[in-house]
Amino acid sequence: MDQTLWGTLSAVARVRADHPAVIFGERTLSYAQLLNRASRASAVLSSLGVRAGDRVAFLAAHVPRREQVNEEADTGDDAEHRR
């Protein structure tokens, strides 16, 4: 089994796809949805030149901004990157 975060998430998503992975207030993400978001984020980072072994930090001061990032990941919209 792949001992990375990605490998663990992928393995759990295969067997518990519809089960809740993240619960925040009224919002719930299943393992399948979380894996999909992680895959999209990975694709964006890769397109920006991030490679295996590179370090990436995500800093969000407020939860609403984090939610906006999640919505952008769902729609593929990257308003901050275009600015």
C-alpha atoms as one frame of an Amber mdcrd trajectory, in Angstrom:
protein
   0.000   0.000   0.000   1.172   3.521  -0.831   2.026   5.155   2.511   1.606
   8.716   1.210  -1.348  10.953   2.002  -2.453  10.584  -1.635  -2.178   6.792
  -1.472  -4.127   6.612   1.765  -6.871   8.928   0.490  -7.136   6.950  -2.753
  -7.383   3.631  -0.888 -10.063   4.892   1.491 -12.007   6.538  -1.353 -12.125
   3.186  -3.185 -13.879   1.440  -0.301 -15.784   4.327   1.325 -16.499   6.594
  -1.652 -19.885   7.832  -0.451 -19.035   8.099   3.242 -18.339  11.513   4.810
 -14.676  12.520   4.784 -15.078  16.167   5.832 -17.937  17.698   7.784 -17.867
  21.462   8.253 -21.051  23.087   9.494 -23.763  22.180   7.033 -21.322  21.041
   4.343 -20.208  17.462   3.921 -17.692  16.092   1.439 -17.565  12.395   0.667
 -14.250  10.614   0.211 -14.908  10.540  -3.543 -15.481  14.320  -3.594 -12.395
  14.951  -1.471 -10.285  12.791  -3.792 -11.701  14.689  -6.775 -10.761  18.046
  -5.208  -7.303  16.795  -4.337  -6.864  15.592  -7.913  -7.891  18.997  -9.287
  -5.547  20.794  -6.906  -2.749  18.455  -7.949  -3.399  19.191 -11.627  -3.333
  22.951 -11.030  -0.100  22.751  -9.044   1.454  20.546 -11.709   0.453  23.028
 -14.422   2.225  25.739 -12.420   5.448  23.738 -12.397   5.218  22.076  -8.988
   6.836  18.635  -9.089   7.114  15.652  -6.749   9.302  16.583  -3.801   8.525
  20.306  -3.999   7.083  21.894  -0.880   3.781  23.736  -1.072   2.088  25.706
   1.687  -1.518  26.780   1.882  -2.293  29.600   4.266  -5.855  30.706   4.847
  -6.555  33.244   7.561 -10.330  32.800   7.513 -12.531  29.810   6.867 -14.722
  31.672   4.317 -11.685  32.174   2.078 -10.915  28.483   2.327 -14.485  27.807
   1.278 -14.014  30.117  -1.717 -10.930  28.130  -2.727 -12.993  24.965  -2.455
 -15.710  26.462  -4.667 -13.085  27.516  -7.224 -11.745  23.959  -7.213 -15.268
  22.684  -7.919 -15.778  25.045 -10.847 -12.208  25.242 -12.118 -12.302  29.030
 -11.611  -9.048  30.534 -10.347  -9.815  34.223  -9.860  -6.852  34.814  -7.540
  -4.367  33.350 -10.024  -5.584  35.668 -12.789  -5.047  38.822 -10.721
